[in-house]
Amino acid sequence: MAKLIVCALALVACKHETAPVSVLQDGAPVAISDAAAIAPPVDAAAAAAAAPTAVKVVVGAHAACAVMSDRSVRCWGANNRGQLGDGTQKDSATPVAPVIRGVQDLALGDDHACALLDDASVACWGNIGFGSKSGPTLVPTGVVGVHDMTRVFAIGGASCATAKDGPLVCWGDVDARGHVTQSGAHHTPAPVPGVDHVSTLAKHAALRDDGSFSTWLDDGTPVRANITGATELAALGDAACALDGGGDVRCVGPGASCAAPAAPPPPPPKPMIAPGKHHGHGPRKVGKFAKPPPPPAPAPAEVPPQPFGSKVLHLAFDAGTCAVNAAKQLVCLDDSCKLTRPWPALVTVVETSGTCARLANGTVRCGSVGGAAPVIAGVTGATQLSANGTRGCAIVTGGGVSCWDATGAATELIHP
């Protein structure tokens, strides 16, 4: 009895005969300290105050994730290909927490996610391959050989990252040159020839830190467009548009709206004439061992500006056919490349994503290039937006996250 009283008065002096264990996700038991086992209960108010809040939300094709203030991640939505990273393939309408920490940035593709970590490495989960692949990656997994990275991107079934010393490295559904494909490939990480210091990436285009802009030809060769000081990149299908340093929108690629026709190929170079005398009055013959000079490097193609009529602040609706003008109004080009009047419901626009716009008053409205009436998302106090053509999410004041579908009905998924 005396021993029990002593233990009650001085718990730190007593030891359990068998240490309790904590079972990790992989099932391996790890002993925890007695101090942890006997820690006093945490004050509920203090715990609520310390709860992490959302600092970035990203919407993918079938799922969404948020980076939290403690650099953890929460994900929700479809999980048939491991998109949520919680070790299962069970869909979840409420956020689940993949086992990952130190997340600095996050990108979502069609059915996968990749995170840039605080040690400059990258971890991915979902339907993304790093080489031989037998099924989806159900938990965050480090991408071997990908380190010293500054940015991470996800497009379709591929992901890429920009290295500190410049190269763009891609893996997953990419071809041998590192360009995004739709073949279902699962290539190991490899540098993309001719593309470096990338700040924004699209399927067929890249924007560099210095404001230059490149697109890929059919053979995969990057060609630098005659655009300087570009600050934004938007893409839809094979077309890409950049907002240049003068406030003009310039689009290139097959199907680019209002883009100038492709320049004709240069004429073939004339053959060199072999040294020696020329006999007769006919044309001189080319020497047997004479080599034609190498073709000159193609000059960057001139890219005409889109006819927006005034300077542009931001690209909008992912295709270059709409933009936010200097008055913060949303304006678009119609099928004949004529400028439409500003959308009356989309004014004081401060951010666009997908087909949605966040307004200065903290509300969100979504529409379509086809001219349908904008849908009012049921959120207020929005501070950051991520959306596609069918749904979206926004961080709201206090660090919560609310999401909506095409009807505008919103659900609060992370509470501030």
C-alpha positions in Angstrom: 0.0 0.0 0.0 2.9 2.4 0.9 4.4 1.7 -2.5 1.2 2.6 -4.2 1.0 5.9 -2.2 4.5 6.8 -3.2 3.7 6.1 -6.8 0.6 8.2 -6.6 2.6 11.1 -5.2 5.7 10.8 -7.4 4.7 9.2 -10.7 8.0 10.0 -12.3 9.8 7.7 -9.9 7.7 4.6 -10.9 8.2 2.4 -13.9 5.8 0.0 -15.6 7.0 -3.5 -15.9 5.9 -3.6 -19.6 6.3 -0.6 -21.8 3.3 0.3 -23.9 3.7 0.1 -27.7 2.5 2.3 -30.5 1.7 0.5 -33.8 2.9 2.3 -36.9 1.1 2.2 -40.2 3.3 -0.7 -41.4 2.4 -2.7 -38.3 5.8 -2.5 -36.7 5.5 -1.9 -32.9 7.7 0.8 -31.4 8.0 1.3 -27.6 7.1 4.7 -26.3 8.3 6.2 -23.1 6.5 6.1 -19.8 6.4 9.9 -19.8 4.3 9.8 -22.9 2.0 7.2 -21.5 1.3 9.2 -18.3 1.2 12.7 -19.9 -1.6 14.8 -18.6 -4.6 15.4 -20.9 -4.1 18.2 -23.4 -6.3 21.3 -22.8 -9.1 21.2 -25.5 -8.9 25.0 -26.1 -5.1 24.8 -26.5 -5.4 21.9 -28.9 -8.0 23.7 -31.0 -5.8 26.8 -31.1 -2.8 24.7 -32.3 -4.7 22.8 -35.0 -3.1 23.4 -38.4 -4.9 25.5 -41.0 -4.7 25.3 -44.8 -2.2 27.4 -46.6 -2.7 26.1 -50.2 -5.4 24.0 -51.9 -4.9 22.1 -55.2 -7.7 20.5 -57.2 -6.9 17.6 -59.5 -9.1 15.7 -62.0 -10.8 13.5 -59.3 -9.4 14.5 -56.0 -8.1 17.6 -54.1 -5.4 18.2 -51.4 -4.4 21.0 -49.1 -1.0 21.8 -47.7 -1.4 22.7 -44.0 0.4 25.2 -41.9 2.3 22.5 -40.1 3.5 21.3 -43.6 1.4 18.1 -43.5 -1.2 17.3 -46.2 -5.0 16.6 -46.2 -6.6 14.9 -49.3 -10.2 14.0 -50.2 -12.2 12.7 -53.2 -11.7 9.7 -55.4 -9.1 7.1 -54.3 -9.4 4.3 -56.8 -5.8 4.8 -57.9 -4.4 5.9 -54.5 -4.9 9.6 -55.1 -5.4 10.3 -51.4 -2.1 8.7 -50.3 -3.6 7.1 -47.1 -2.6 3.5 -48.0 -6.0 2.5 -49.2 -8.1 2.7 -52.4 -11.2 3.8 -50.6 -12.8 7.1 -51.6 -13.3 9.7 -48.9 -15.6 12.7 -48.9 -13.8 14.0 -45.8 -10.1 14.8 -45.6 -7.6 12.1 -44.8 -3.9 12.6 -43.9 -1.2 10.9 -45.9 1.9 10.2 -43.8 4.1 13.0 -45.1 5.7 16.0 -43.5 7.8 19.0 -44.5 5.7 19.7 -47.6 6.7 23.0 -49.3 4.6 22.7 -52.4 2.1 20.3 -54.0 0.9 19.5 -57.5 -1.9 17.2 -58.6 -2.2 15.4 -62.0 -5.1 13.3 -63.3 -4.8 10.6 -60.7 -1.6 11.4 -58.7 0.0 13.9 -56.5 3.6 15.0 -56.0 5.0 17.1 -53.1 8.2 19.1 -52.9 9.7 18.6 -49.5 11.8 20.8 -47.3 15.0 18.8 -48.1 14.4 19.7 -51.9 13.4 16.1 -52.6 10.1 15.0 -54.2 7.6 12.4 -53.0 4.6 11.1 -55.1 1.5 8.9 -54.7 -1.3 7.6 -56.8 -1.2 6.5 -60.4 2.4 7.7 -61.2 5.3 5.5 -62.2 9.0 5.9 -61.5 10.1 3.0 -63.7 8.8 -0.5 -63.5 5.2 -0.3 -62.1 2.8 -3.0 -61.2 0.0 -0.8 -59.7 -0.8 2.5 -58.0 1.5 4.0 -55.3 -0.8 4.1 -52.3 1.4 6.1 -49.9 3.9 9.0 -50.4 7.0 7.6 -51.9 10.3 9.4 -52.6 11.3 9.6 -56.2 14.7 8.1 -56.5 17.3 10.4 -58.0 15.2 13.5 -57.8 16.8 15.9 -55.3 17.9 19.6 -55.1 14.6 20.7 -56.7 13.0 24.1 -56.4 9.6 23.5 -58.1 7.3 20.6 -58.8 4.7 20.1 -61.6 2.0 17.5 -62.4 0.4 17.2 -65.9 -1.9 14.2 -66.8 0.0 11.1 -65.8 3.4 12.8 -65.6 5.3 14.9 -63.1 8.3 17.1 -63.4 10.6 19.2 -61.2 13.0 22.0 -61.8 16.5 21.5 -60.3 18.4 24.2 -58.5 21.0 24.2 -61.2 18.5 24.5 -64.0 17.5 21.2 -65.7 13.8 20.1 -65.9 13.4 16.5 -64.8 10.3 14.5 -65.7 9.0 11.0 -65.0 5.9 8.9 -65.4 3.8 9.2 -68.6 6.6 10.9 -70.6 8.5 9.9 -73.8 12.2 9.3 -74.1 12.8 13.0 -74.4 10.9 13.7 -71.2 7.8 15.3 -72.8 4.3 14.6 -71.5 2.5 11.8 -73.4 -0.8 9.9 -73.1 0.7 6.5 -73.7 0.5 5.3 -70.1 4.3 5.1 -69.8 6.1 5.0 -66.5 9.6 6.3 -67.3 12.2 6.9 -64.7 13.2 10.5 -64.0 15.2 12.0 -66.9 16.3 15.6 -67.9 14.3 17.2 -70.7 16.8 18.3 -73.4 16.7 22.0 -74.3 14.4 23.0 -71.4 15.7 24.5 -68.2 15.0 26.9 -65.3 11.3 26.3 -65.8 8.9 28.4 -63.6 5.6 27.3 -65.2 4.9 24.1 -67.2 2.2 23.0 -69.6 1.8 19.9 -71.8 3.5 21.4 -74.8 5.2 24.6 -73.4 7.4 26.0 -70.7 7.9 29.4 -69.2 11.4 30.1 -67.9 12.6 32.2 -65.0 14.0 34.8 -67.4 10.5 35.3 -69.1 11.3 33.3 -72.2 8.8 30.9 -73.6 9.3 27.6 -75.5 7.0 25.1 -77.1 7.6 21.6 -78.5 7.4 20.7 -82.2 6.0 17.3 -83.4 9.5 15.8 -83.0 9.8 17.0 -79.5 12.4 19.7 -80.2 11.8 22.8 -78.0 11.5 26.0 -80.0 11.8 29.4 -78.3 9.1 31.8 -79.3 9.8 35.5 -79.8 8.3 36.5 -76.5 10.1 38.4 -73.7 9.3 39.2 -70.2 6.5 36.6 -70.0 4.9 36.4 -66.5 2.1 33.8 -67.0 1.5 30.7 -69.1 -1.9 29.1 -70.0 -2.7 26.1 -72.1 -5.5 24.0 -73.5 -4.8 21.0 -75.6 -1.8 21.5 -77.8 -2.1 25.3 -77.7 -0.2 27.6 -75.3 -0.5 31.3 -74.5 1.8 33.6 -72.6 1.3 37.0 -71.0 4.3 39.0 -72.1 6.0 41.8 -70.3 4.0 44.5 -72.1 0.6 43.2 -71.1 -0.2 41.4 -74.3 -1.3 37.8 -74.7 0.5 35.8 -77.4 -0.6 32.2 -78.4 1.2 29.5 -80.3 0.6 25.9 -81.2 -2.0 23.9 -83.2 -5.5 25.2 -82.6 -4.3 28.3 -80.8 -7.1 30.9 -80.8 -6.5 33.8 -83.1 -2.9 32.7 -83.6 -1.1 33.6 -86.9 -0.6 30.7 -89.3 2.6 28.8 -89.0 5.5 30.2 -91.0 6.5 28.2 -94.1 9.6 26.1 -93.8 12.9 27.8 -95.0 14.1 26.8 -98.5 16.8 24.0 -98.6 20.4 25.3 -98.5 22.2 25.5 -101.8 24.9 22.9 -102.3 28.5 23.9 -102.2 30.5 24.0 -105.5 33.5 21.7 -105.5 36.8 23.5 -106.1 38.4 23.1 -109.6 37.8 24.3 -113.1 34.4 24.5 -114.6 34.2 23.1 -118.2 31.4 23.8 -120.6 28.4 26.0 -120.4 26.1 23.8 -118.3 25.7 24.0 -114.6 28.7 23.1 -112.5 28.6 19.8 -110.7 28.8 19.3 -107.0 32.0 17.7 -105.9 31.9 14.2 -104.7 33.1 15.0 -101.2 31.6 18.5 -101.0 29.3 18.9 -98.0 26.4 21.4 -97.9 26.7 24.0 -95.1 24.8 23.3 -91.9 21.3 24.9 -92.0 21.1 28.1 -90.0 19.4 27.9 -86.7 15.7 28.8 -87.0 14.9 32.3 -85.9 12.2 32.6 -83.2 8.9 32.9 -84.8 7.1 36.3 -84.4 4.0 35.8 -82.2 1.3 38.4 -82.8 -0.6 39.6 -79.8 -4.2 38.6 -79.2 -6.8 41.3 -80.0 -7.8 42.2 -76.4 -7.7 45.9 -77.1 -6.2 46.9 -73.8 -3.4 45.7 -71.5 -4.0 42.4 -69.6 -3.3 41.8 -65.9 -3.9 38.0 -65.9 -4.7 35.1 -68.2 -8.0 33.4 -67.5 -9.9 30.2 -68.3 -6.7 28.2 -69.1 -6.9 28.9 -72.9 -5.8 32.4 -73.6 -9.3 33.2 -75.0 -10.2 35.1 -71.8 -8.2 37.6 -69.7 -8.5 40.0 -66.8 -8.0 43.5 -68.2 -6.5 46.5 -66.4 -9.9 47.3 -64.9 -10.0 43.8 -63.3 -12.8 42.8 -65.6 -13.1 39.4 -67.3 -13.2 39.8 -71.1 -13.1 37.1 -73.8 -12.6 36.6 -77.5 -15.4 35.1 -79.5 -15.1 32.5 -82.3 -14.3 35.2 -84.8 -11.6 36.7 -82.5 -13.6 39.7 -81.6 -13.6 41.1 -78.1 -16.8 40.6 -76.1 -18.0 43.0 -73.6 -16.9 42.5 -70.0 -18.8 39.8 -68.1 -21.1 41.8 -65.7 -20.8 39.2 -63.0 -17.0 38.9 -63.1 -15.6 42.3 -62.1 -12.9 43.2 -59.6 -11.2 39.9 -60.4 -8.1 39.2 -58.3 -7.4 35.5 -59.2 -8.5 33.0 -61.7 -8.2 29.2 -61.8 -9.8 26.8 -64.3 -13.1 28.5 -65.2 -13.5 30.2 -61.9 -12.6 33.7 -60.6 -12.1 35.0 -57.1 -13.4 38.5 -56.7 -12.1 41.3 -54.4 -15.0 40.8 -52.0 -14.0 37.2 -51.3 -16.7 35.5 -53.4 -16.1 33.1 -56.2 -17.9 32.8 -59.5 -17.5 30.2 -62.2 -18.5 30.1 -65.8 -17.6 28.8 -69.2 -16.1 30.3 -72.4 -19.3 29.4 -74.2 -21.1 32.2 -72.4 -23.2 30.4 -69.9 -24.3 32.4 -66.9 -21.7 32.3 -64.2 -22.3 30.0 -61.3 -21.9 31.6 -57.8 -19.9 29.3 -55.6 -21.3 29.2 -52.1 -18.2 30.5 -50.3 -17.3 33.8 -48.7 -14.0 35.1 -47.5 -12.0 33.2 -50.2 -8.3 33.9 -50.1 -6.9 31.3 -52.5 -8.6 29.4 -55.3 -8.0 26.2 -57.3 -10.6 24.9 -59.8 -11.2 23.0 -63.0 -14.1 22.9 -65.4 -16.4 21.0 -63.0 -15.5 21.8 -59.4 -13.3 23.9 -57.3 -12.0 24.6 -53.7 -11.0 27.7 -51.9 -9.1 28.6 -48.7 -11.3 30.9 -46.7 -10.5 33.4 -44.0 -9.0 31.6 -41.0 -7.5 28.8 -43.0 -10.5 26.6 -43.7 -11.3 25.0 -47.0 -14.6 25.0 -48.8 -15.4 23.1 -52.1 -18.2 23.2 -54.6 -19.4 21.5 -57.7 -20.9 22.7 -60.9 -24.1 23.7 -59.1 -22.3 26.1 -56.8 -23.3 24.2 -53.7 -20.3 24.4 -51.3 -19.2 22.1 -48.4 -16.7 23.1 -45.7 -14.2 20.3 -45.6 -11.5 21.8 -43.4 -12.7 23.9 -40.5 -10.6 27.0 -39.5 
